C-alpha cells in the first residue's frame, strides 16, 4: 500500500495529452469501479483564474481543467475531495501539470480515505 499523508493512493498515472484530446481510464481491478475522463479547456483565462471542475456525466467522472497553460507548471495546492464512496470513505485527487508546445503533461493521483 502507498500513502500520501493519510490518504491511500489508488492509482498514479502520467498522461501526455495533445490540445483538443482527452484521456479516459478506469480504476484498477479490485478498486472502486470508476471511469475517469480528463480534458483541458484551452480557452484563455484571466491571469490567476485557472480552474478545475468535475461532474459525473453518463457514468463517467469528467474532470476539466481550464486555463492550465503555464509552461513553468501548475498544481493543486492540496488534494481535492471528489466525494464519498458507497462505503462512506472519502476519495479525491491531486495533479501536477506542465504545458509544453501544444501538449499537456499531467501527473494524476487518485486517493481514498484521509482528509482533504
Beta strands, then each sheet from edge to edge (+ up, - down):
strand 1: 3-4
strand 2: 7-18
strand 3: 22-26
strand 4: 35-41
strand 5: 51-57
strand 6: 60-66
strand 7: 74-75
strand 8: 80-84
strand 9: 90-100
strand 10: 103-112
sheet 1: 1+ 2- 10+ 9- 7+
sheet 2: 1+ 2- 10+ 9- 8+
sheet 3: 3+ 4- 6- 5+
end
